[in-house]
Amino acid sequence: MGAHTHAHGAGHGGHAHDGHSHGVTAGADRRWLAFALALICGFMVVETAIGILAQSVALLSDAAHMLTDAAAIVLALVAIRLSARPAAGGYTYGLKRAEILSAQANGLSLLLLGAFLGYESVERLIDPPEVNGALVLGTGLAGVAVNLAAAWCLSRANRTSLNVEGAFQHVLNDLYAFIGTALSGLVVLTTGFARADAIASLVVVALMVTAGVRLVRASGRILLEAAPAGVEPDEVGDRLVADPRVVEVHDLHVWQITSGEVSLSCHVLVAPGGDCHAVRERLEQVLREEYGITHTTLQVDHVPDRAPVAEQHAPGTVIPDAEEHGPGDRAGHCLTAHGPVHRSAAHPH
């Protein structure tokens, strides 16, 4: 009774699946990212100079936000290049997670910069300086136009990449922020209410913190090997064990290597006399068609002689901890089993 283990996808061998792609299309995306980067950097320099002349914290906070946008795009460009390198040596997945590390750094920088600008904005809200409303209004309107162009460039790139999507969301947030800045300039120009500038800056800070938290959370889930959003491991386990030839599924793991690249591994026990190869092919089809998971490693075995004592557990239930079963439950094929166990109601014994 041997184990039947098959792996699919990059770095694994096995069968390739049509229509499966990895990461971003490097050539086209680098061009679009470079266009957006040039627009943002050029305008950021001009805006910083005008913000200092106009004594506008709203303009300076917008410029700081654009700096993080530029950093996000630079990191995305670096990650695209690193991710394209083939797997070699100890890096069996290549450097695909460079994208996730840069997204994490980008999110943290947004949070830190947001905290600093929030402090400055509150100070100016309490004691507002003289603000040149005309300069703020004109620069804000120009910023709207520049960010519209940059957002269009980024929308042309592959937004399944966490970096590209993060950069796009940053530029989109900047667009909203520039609209607020232009409105604050209009308020200062027409009413003389100088605190409108600091209020607009606080809106920018809120947008920065929101984007930062979202990036840190999304990249953190990947780094911590959490199941991707929209995929519930218990639901997947129940679906696999619903196959009439499957007795049990355990050691089920679902994780992301990088954005949009999901992998799954598990140990499947088949009823005596069942065709392990046919079961594996059927389960791979289910995972591919119903969950879009094509990187799979399924270890398929027949039920061992010393099978689990099913009477101790209700059929079809998920058992939270494999260690509770006793040492003889899966002896000989899974000595260090861990995680939930999914049992078939069709095979109570």
Buried (B, 14 or more C-beta within 10 A) or exposed (E): EEEBBBBBBBBBEBEEEEEBEBBBEBEEBBEBBEBBBBBBBEBBEBBBEBBEEBBBBBBBBBBBBBBBBBBBBBBBBBBBEBBBEEBEEEEEBBBBBBBBBBBBBBBBBBBEBBEEBBEBBEEBBEEBEEBBBEBBBBBBBBBBEBBBBBBBBBBBBBBBBBBBBBBBBBBBBBBBBBBBBBBBBBBBBEEEBBBBBBBBBBBBBBBBBBBBBBBBEBBBBBEEEBBBEEBEBEEBBBBBBBBEBBBBBBBBBBBBBBBBBBBBBBBBBBBEEBEBEEBBBBBBEBBBEEBEBBBBBBBBBBBBEEBBEBEEBEEBEBBEEBEEBEEEBBEEBBEEBEBBBBBBEBBEE
